[in-house]
Amino acid sequence: MSWNTVRLVRGLPREVRLLLAGTFINRFGTFIVPYLSIVLRRDFGLSAGVTGRLMLAYGTGSFFSILLGGWLTDRLGRRITLAGSLLVSGTVATLLATASSLPVFAALLLLYGFVADLYRPALTSSIADLLPSRDRVVGLAALRVAINLGVACGMVLGGFLAEWSWRVLFIGDGLTTILFGVLVTARLPETAPRAPSGCDARAAAAGSGPWRDPVLWELLAITLAIVLIFFNFLSTLPLTITNRHPAWVSGAALGLNGLLCGVLEVPLAAALRRFRRLRTAAVGTLFTGVGFALTGVLDHWAWYAFTVVLWTAGELLSMPQMLAFVTDWAPTPARGRYLGLYTATWSVGLALNPPLFLPLQARLGDRAFWPLMLLLALPAAAFLLRLDRVDRPERLRGRTPDPES
């Protein structure tokens, strides 16, 4: 068993490595979203209220974009959806840099919000198609690493570009997205199986889809609870740390999370392949809850680092496993729609965390607020264990051939 991330990634199929490289390039150039509020306030002189409404409209468009992307993935195929959405969104991002007035910019921004995330279900579906069940968790963990490393590196470069010119930010985002689209067009074959068989064929013939799948909806509810806890690292956790420590302590804590994910996520996913996925995710959910619940028990930077290690362990144990479960649970003809709904749940959690938890933290104070995260994690872990019974154990362990392959 290798704990070398590079070696494990090299063992993946060439097409998967292509998608990982393209994802890194694309995420490295993700400049629009992180710096959008700065551009709207500083360069266009908009008020906080108008800026917030424009960003909410962008986020709403992104949510529906993911759902539409899942539908297109199943209807048009992975390759054409992935390449088309990347090329279109990259073009719109580049056009944003040429906007000569605020109304033109706002119109293009709303369009960009609707097309920017169309590709995400197609990307995940392609990786799932290219890997057998046993290896999917490794490939999807590698995808998460490519995304996180790309964003981390891009944030640093984007900060310098933002000081130079906001138009350069948008051009850079657009060109890196277009480059990924060109790579997909030139080098990636269609990955979706041509004809479903067995249970997938019956599901496709009956018009089965995610909207009437009770297992999926239970998993989505669990996922929402988990991501609401997890996104505290962006909203409430920095406030707790910076109340008594310099901002660099908060930045270092979040940097530790990124470092641990980059080094350990792929090897840990490979090491855990023989275990049941939702059981592993349940353990990870408990780590997440405990890690956040212990925040602030001791007001020392080393304690904050310890709690970050705990909830990062929860992230590594739960998130790749749950994503891999969704790819296996979904009938192949509906995989894009299943992944679209799952991905959209993350967007909902990101949107709901600040308005729900920031006022709650302010009202209760840190000592009462943080233990609530464990109370939220406990039922989520219990329902994951209950949900584990719905699939065949041997398929979850990846010990038998995928019925769709």
Secondary structure, 3 states (H helix, E strand, C coil): CCCCHHHHHHCCCHHHHHHHHHHHHHHHCCCHHHHHHHHHHHHCCCCHHHHHHHHHHHHHHHHHHHHHHHHHHHHHCHHHHHHHHHHHHHHHHHHHCCCCCHHHHHHHHHHHHHHCCCHHHHHHHHHHHHCCHHHHHHHHHHHHHHHHHHHHHHHHHHHHHHHHCHHHHHHHHHHHHHHHHHHHHHHCCCCCCCCCCHHHHHHHHCCCCHHHCHHHHHHHHHHHHHHHHHHHHCCHHHHHHHCCCCHHHHHHHHHHHHHHHHHHHHHHHHHCCCCCHHHHHHHHHHHHHHHHHCCCCCCCHHHHHHHHHHHHHHHHHHHHHHHHHHHHHCCHHHHHHHHHHHHHHHHHHHHHHHHHHHHHHHHHCHHHHCHHHHHHHHHHHHHHHHHHHHCCHHHHCCCCCCCCC
